[in-house]
Amino acid sequence: MLIPVIYADDSYDMVEDRMLNELISTNKIKAFKRSSGWVRIGEDPIRKIVYRGPERRGSH
């Protein structure tokens, strides 16, 4: 699936969805478009925060 993106230099492109995480983590893009509209990196939430620590919910 192709995703519209805006690069750091303000150029537009369409990239494969599998490339999106790398482009975000390397600060190569400043926005991408999802079905609900444009997401600005560093300003809008990108995804839910997932807790990666030890399980704290005990069975009582």
PEVEN-V837751 format. One line per field, one symbol per residue. ss: DSSP state (~ for helix, > for strand, _ for the rest). psi: psi as a letter, one per 30 degrees, with the letter a starting at -180 (. if undefined). burial: I if it has 24 or more other ideal C-beta (glycine too) atoms within 12 Angstrom, else O. Layout:
BEGIN
ss->???
psi->???
burial->???
END
This chain:
BEGIN
ss->_>>>>>>____>>>>>~~~~~~~~~___>>>>>>__>>>>____________________
psi->kkkklklfgglllklkfffeeeeefghflfllklffakkkkfelkelkkkkgalkfjlk.
burial->OOIOIOOOOOOOOOIOOOOIOOIIOOOOIOIIOOOOOOIOIOOOOOOOOOOOOOOOOOOO
END
